[in-house]
Amino acid sequence: MTASRLALFDLDHTLLPMDSDYQWADFLARTGRAGDPEQARARNDELMHQYNEGVLTAQEAAEFMLGLLAAHSPVELARFHDEFMREVVWPAITEQAVNLVHAHQEAGDLCAIVTATNTFVTAPIARAFGIQHLIATDPQYVQGRYTGKIEGIPSFQAGKITRVNAWLEGLGRQMSDYETVYFYSDSVNDLPLMEVVSNPIATNPSDSLRKIAQERQWTILDLFHEQADQKS
């Protein structure tokens, strides 16, 4: 039986009370795996500020974030990510977020995470939530190494619409086939996708998104009392 409802979830500050991209870079920096730790952390903070202000481009993010992947072999990266999941991600996954996902799954909804963070960082996190479908920015991988570049269209801002539509097309579906389409997000960067779904849900919203949600009478959902990293 084909699902009649579609549930899309942003990841960072939405299902997780933190930004996994930011935390991954911070983890590499503080463990001495991102070059000069102070420089890496300063750049990471700068990119987070630009993202929160809605002025970060996918290319700017990729130059730093995907550059971290290019600096290491796949074997090293896999070991690092196992540590990252144990030390940072698993302790941050909350019962409230897991229950939200499970409620949609138990209702028979088709579920997907739609995130700007790259697939290397987020694929294990999607599995942790039990979500099969992941739409994320794809890092280019050539001859057994990450190149530091983006492959295809980044899953960022309006690009999320393009990527969701392409994913659905691959399933032989389109968004209009679903009687209800939910999209949970915390960020104004996701306004393009929020504006085309039937049920946008501002989840742990930034101050700017909360204001917009109130003006447009969108549902506001606060899953977390505290966030692990700052946002505006």
C-alpha positions as CSV (number, residue, x, y, z in Angstrom):
1,M,0.0,0.0,0.0
2,T,1.4,3.4,-1.0
3,A,1.7,6.0,1.7
4,S,-0.8,8.9,1.4
5,R,1.2,11.3,3.6
6,L,4.8,12.4,3.3
7,A,6.8,13.5,6.3
8,L,10.0,15.5,5.7
9,F,12.4,16.3,8.5
10,D,15.3,18.8,8.6
11,L,18.0,17.3,10.9
12,D,20.1,20.0,12.6
13,H,18.3,21.8,15.4
14,T,15.2,20.0,14.3
15,L,15.5,16.3,15.1
16,L,18.9,17.0,16.8
17,P,19.3,19.7,19.5
18,M,22.5,20.7,17.7
19,D,24.0,21.2,14.2
20,S,25.7,18.0,13.2
21,D,27.9,19.7,10.6
22,Y,29.2,22.3,13.1
23,Q,29.7,19.6,15.8
24,W,31.6,17.3,13.3
25,A,34.0,20.1,12.4
26,D,34.4,21.0,16.1
27,F,35.0,17.4,17.0
28,L,37.7,17.1,14.3
29,A,39.3,20.4,15.5
30,R,39.4,19.6,19.2
31,T,40.9,16.1,18.5
32,G,43.6,17.6,16.3
33,R,42.3,16.3,13.0
34,A,41.4,19.6,11.3
35,G,44.7,21.4,11.0
36,D,45.3,24.3,13.4
37,P,42.5,23.9,16.0
38,E,42.0,27.6,16.7
39,Q,41.8,28.5,13.0
40,A,39.4,25.6,12.3
41,R,37.1,26.5,15.2
42,A,37.1,30.2,14.2
43,R,36.1,29.3,10.7
44,N,33.5,26.9,11.9
45,D,32.0,29.6,14.2
46,E,32.0,32.1,11.3
47,L,30.2,29.7,9.0
48,M,27.6,29.0,11.7
49,H,27.0,32.7,12.1
50,Q,26.5,33.1,8.3
51,Y,24.1,30.2,8.2
52,N,22.0,31.6,11.0
53,E,21.9,34.9,9.3
54,G,20.7,33.2,6.1
55,V,23.7,34.5,4.0
56,L,25.8,31.3,3.8
57,T,26.2,29.8,0.4
58,A,26.6,26.1,-0.3
59,Q,30.0,26.6,-1.9
60,E,31.3,28.5,1.1
61,A,30.2,25.7,3.4
62,A,31.6,23.1,1.1
63,E,35.1,24.7,0.9
64,F,35.6,24.1,4.6
65,M,33.3,21.2,5.6
66,L,34.0,19.0,2.6
67,G,37.7,20.0,2.8
68,L,37.8,18.2,6.1
69,L,36.7,15.0,4.4
70,A,39.3,15.4,1.6
71,A,42.1,15.7,4.2
72,H,41.7,12.1,5.4
73,S,41.4,8.6,4.0
74,P,38.0,6.8,4.1
75,V,39.4,4.4,6.7
76,E,40.4,7.3,9.0
77,L,37.1,9.0,8.4
78,A,35.1,5.9,9.3
79,R,37.0,5.6,12.6
80,F,36.6,9.3,13.4
81,H,32.8,9.1,12.7
82,D,32.4,6.1,14.9
83,E,33.9,8.2,17.7
84,F,31.7,11.1,16.8
85,M,28.6,9.1,17.0
86,R,29.5,7.7,20.4
87,E,30.7,10.9,21.9
88,V,28.5,13.5,20.4
89,V,25.5,12.3,18.4
90,W,24.1,9.4,20.4
91,P,24.0,11.3,23.7
92,A,22.1,14.1,21.9
93,I,19.3,12.0,20.4
94,T,16.2,12.7,22.5
95,E,13.1,10.6,23.2
96,Q,10.9,13.4,22.0
97,A,12.6,13.4,18.6
98,V,12.5,9.6,18.3
99,N,8.8,9.6,19.2
100,L,8.0,12.2,16.6
101,V,9.6,10.1,13.9
102,H,8.0,6.9,15.1
103,A,4.5,8.5,15.2
104,H,4.8,9.2,11.5
105,Q,6.2,5.8,10.7
106,E,3.5,4.0,12.7
107,A,0.9,6.1,10.8
108,G,2.3,4.7,7.5
109,D,3.8,7.9,6.3
110,L,6.7,8.0,3.9
111,C,9.5,9.6,5.9
112,A,12.8,11.3,4.8
113,I,15.4,13.5,6.3
114,V,16.2,16.5,4.1
115,T,19.3,18.2,5.3
116,A,22.0,20.5,3.9
117,T,24.7,18.6,5.9
118,N,26.6,16.1,3.8
119,T,25.7,12.5,3.4
120,F,29.0,11.3,5.0
121,V,28.1,13.0,8.3
122,T,24.3,12.3,8.2
123,A,23.8,8.8,6.9
124,P,24.7,7.1,10.2
125,I,22.5,9.6,12.0
126,A,19.5,8.9,9.7
127,R,20.0,5.2,10.5
128,A,20.1,6.0,14.2
129,F,16.6,7.5,13.8
130,G,15.5,4.5,11.7
131,I,14.8,6.7,8.7
132,Q,15.5,4.9,5.4
133,H,15.5,7.9,3.1
134,L,18.1,10.6,3.3
135,I,18.3,13.6,1.1
136,A,21.5,15.5,1.8
137,T,24.3,17.3,0.1
138,D,26.5,14.7,-1.7
139,P,30.3,15.1,-1.4
140,Q,32.2,14.2,-4.5
141,Y,34.0,10.9,-4.2
142,V,36.6,10.0,-6.9
143,Q,39.1,7.0,-6.9
144,G,38.6,6.2,-3.3
145,R,38.8,9.7,-1.8
146,Y,36.6,12.7,-1.2
147,T,37.6,15.6,-3.3
148,G,36.3,18.5,-1.2
149,K,33.7,19.4,-3.8
150,I,29.9,19.0,-4.1
151,E,28.4,16.4,-6.4
152,G,25.3,17.6,-8.1
153,I,22.8,20.0,-6.5
154,P,23.3,20.7,-2.8
155,S,20.4,20.0,-0.5
156,F,20.3,23.6,0.6
157,Q,17.7,26.4,0.5
158,A,15.7,26.1,-2.8
159,G,17.9,23.2,-3.7
160,K,16.0,21.1,-1.2
161,I,12.9,21.4,-3.4
162,T,14.8,20.2,-6.4
163,R,16.3,17.3,-4.5
164,V,13.0,16.2,-2.9
165,N,11.3,16.3,-6.3
166,A,14.1,14.2,-7.9
167,W,13.9,11.7,-5.1
168,L,10.1,11.4,-5.4
169,E,10.4,11.0,-9.2
170,G,12.8,8.1,-8.6
171,L,10.0,6.5,-6.6
172,G,7.5,7.1,-9.4
173,R,5.8,9.8,-7.3
174,Q,5.4,13.6,-7.0
175,M,4.6,15.8,-4.1
176,S,1.0,16.4,-5.4
177,D,0.3,12.6,-5.0
178,Y,0.3,13.0,-1.2
179,E,-2.8,14.4,0.5
180,T,-0.6,15.8,3.3
181,V,3.1,16.8,3.1
182,Y,4.7,17.8,6.4
183,F,8.1,19.5,6.7
184,Y,9.7,20.1,10.1
185,S,12.4,22.7,10.2
186,D,14.0,25.2,12.5
187,S,15.6,27.6,10.0
188,V,14.7,30.4,7.6
189,N,17.1,28.8,5.2
190,D,14.3,26.2,4.7
191,L,11.6,28.7,3.8
192,P,11.5,27.7,0.1
193,L,10.5,24.1,1.0
194,M,8.3,25.1,3.9
195,E,6.3,27.3,1.5
196,V,5.5,24.5,-1.0
197,V,4.3,21.8,1.5
198,S,0.8,21.6,2.9
199,N,1.9,21.4,6.5
200,P,5.0,23.4,7.4
201,I,6.0,22.9,11.0
202,A,8.4,25.4,12.6
203,T,10.3,23.0,14.9
204,N,12.5,24.5,17.7
205,P,12.5,27.6,15.4
206,S,15.1,30.3,15.3
207,D,13.8,33.7,16.4
208,S,13.4,34.8,12.8
209,L,11.5,31.6,11.8
210,R,9.3,31.8,14.9
211,K,8.2,35.3,13.9
212,I,7.4,34.2,10.4
213,A,5.5,31.1,11.6
214,Q,3.4,33.2,14.0
215,E,2.6,35.7,11.2
216,R,1.6,32.9,8.8
217,Q,-0.1,30.9,11.5
218,W,2.1,27.8,11.0
219,T,2.3,25.2,13.6
220,I,5.2,25.7,16.0
221,L,6.7,22.7,17.8
222,D,9.3,23.0,20.5
223,L,10.9,19.6,21.0
224,F,13.9,20.7,23.1
225,H,14.3,22.9,26.1
226,E,18.0,23.5,25.3
227,Q,20.1,23.6,22.1
228,A,23.7,22.4,22.2
229,D,25.0,25.2,19.9
230,Q,23.9,28.8,19.4
231,K,21.5,30.0,16.8
232,S,19.6,33.1,16.1
